[in-house]
Amino acid sequence: MLPLPSHRLVPLASIGDPDHIDAIGDGLTAGGLPVVEVALRGAHGMPAVKRLAARGDLHVGAGTVLSVDLARRALDAGATFVVTPGLDPEVVGYVSDAGFPVIPGVLTPTEVQAAMALGLDRLKLFPAGVFDGLALLDAYGDVYRGVRFMPSGGVRPQNLAAHLAHPAVFAVSGSWITAAAPQGAGAVASAVRAALGIADGRNAA
């Protein structure tokens, strides 16, 4: 089984324009955060996984994976980890059996325990911002002490430090970094450096 990327920030990229793919890859690496989760939400998602993975200098994950077929295609395209919005045992089983890490989305205690029964201890909390993710993390951290979460949905620079400081969090996911891609690689790199500054306690949001 390949390990999960060790980065505590996982930029999420939803590709609306293929011309932004290189700006995202160049900006993330220049800024010092060589990891990205590419959402497979539209026509440009899978080609973006393939193009970014082919660079060889990024950990490229596939997000919004809703089926075994999509997981298979993502891994064939070069993804090294898979993220799902919900808990699908078939997808979890397929990705795990293929030797790759998978981070399924959960929200309720029932889903957390179902994921634990599948042998998982790294889960995506989604949509965190809609349901007061920090309060959920407080509750889950007390009960599920061997589980760590990646909150996604609602994490932004203003609350990034609070999420990263939570002991139940192993990473955070957010789209604000790659949202700078229309302004070019330099803008993405600047957003990365600002986020890493917050994560390291150097910058106030």
N, C-alpha and C positions, 0 to 999 in steps of 0.2 A: 504493500500500500504506500503510495506516495504521501508525503506529509503535506499538511496544509501550509500555505505561505505564512510566514511568521509576522507579517506586517499587521499592525493594529489599526491601520486605516486601509479600507478597501474601496477605492473609487468605483462607482457604478457608472457605466456608460450606456446610454440608450441612443443608438446611432440614427439620427434623422437625415444626415447628409454624409455620403461616403467620403467626401473631401475632408471631413473632420477626423478620419481615422488616424492619419499620420500625425496630425497635430496632437491628438491624445497620446499616442505612443511616444512621440518625441518629448512632449511636455512632462509626462509622468517620469520618464527616465532622467530628463534633465533636472527635474525638481527633487529627485532622490526617492521616488516612491514607485518602484517597478512592479506594480501589481494593478490589475484591473478586472472587474467583473463586467462582462458585456451582456446586456439584456437582450434576449432573443425575442424581441417584441415586434419586429418588423422585418422588411426585406433585407436590410443592411446588417442585421445582427450576426448571422452566421458568417458572411464574408469578412466581417470585422474580426471575429474570433480567428479565422484562418490567417488574415493578414497580420494581425498583431502577434499571434503565436509564431509566425514564420520569422519574426525579427530575432528571436532568440534571447532577448534581453528583458523580457517581461514574464511575470506569472499571469497567465490569462485564464480566467474562469468564465464559465457560461452561466448566465443567470436567466431567470424566468423559464426554467426548464420544466415543461408540463407533461412530458411523456417519455417513455423509454426510447422511442424513435428519435426524439429531439436530443436526448442525452447521448445516444449513439452517434448521431451526426456531429454533435459538439465535440465529443472526444476524438472522432475521426478528423475534425478540423484543427485539432491541436490544443483544445482546452485541457488544463491540468487540474481543475477542480470544478465542481458543479454546485450551483445554488438554486434552490427551488422556493417558490413563494409559499407552498404548503407541504404537508407531509404525505408523500406518496410512497408506500413501501416498495412498489415495483421499481420505481426510479432509484430509490435508495439501494435496493438489492442489486440492480444492474450496475450502477456506478461503483459500488463497493466491490462487487465480484470482478469488475474490470481493473481493480487496483488503484482507483482514484478516490480522493476525498470528496464527500458530499455534505453540504450544509443545508438541510431542509428547513423550511419555514414552519414555525409553530407560534401559537398564541395562547392556547388554553392549557391548564394542567393536564388534561387528558392527552393532548397532543405531545406535550413534553414527555409524559410517561410512555407513550407509544414509541416515541423516538428512542428513549432509553432502552426499551425492550428490543429494539433493532440494533443495539450496541453502540449508539451514538451519544457523545457527550459534548459536541460542539454544534449549536443550533442557531438558526436565524430567528430573531424575534421580529415578527412582521404582522401587521403594520404598527410599528412601535409608537409612532407619534399620535396615532388615532386613539390609542388606549392607555395613555400615560405610561409610556414605556419604563421610565425610571421607577415608578411605583411597582410595576409588575416585576422589574428586576429585583427590587427589595424583597418582594414576597417570594419569588422563585429562588433567589439566592439563599434564603433561609431554609427552604424545603429541599431543594435539589442541589446539594452542596458539591456534587461531583460534576455538575453541568455548567458550561459557560456559554454565553450568548453573544451573537452579533446583531445588535439592534439595527433595523433598517426601516426607512420611512419616517421622516420627521427629524432625523438627525441633521444638524446644520452647524455652522461655525459657532453660533451663539450658545449651543448646548453641547458642543463636542467634548469639552473638557469634563463636564459632569458625567457624560456617558463613559468616557475612557477611564475615569477615576473609579467607576463602580466595580467592586470586586467580582461581580458575576459576569463581567464583559471581557471577552477575549479580543474582540475587534469591533469596529463600527463600519457601516456601509452608508455611503451618501453620494449623491449625484452632483453636488455643487462644484466639485473640482473639474470634472469633465465638461460641465456646462459652459466653461470658458473656452471651449474648443473653437467656436466661431471667430474668436479674436486671435487665434493662432497658438502655436506651441508655447510661446513665451508667456501668454496669459495662463495657460494650464500650469506651467512650471511655477509661476507666481502663486497661484492658488494652492499648489502642493506645498510650497515653502511656508505659506501662511498657516495651513492646516497642521503641518508638522511642528511649527512653532507653538501652536495651541496645545498640541499633544505633549510637547516637551515642557510646557509651562513657561515658554518665553514670551508668548503673545497673548494679550487679552482679546477676547472676541468682540 
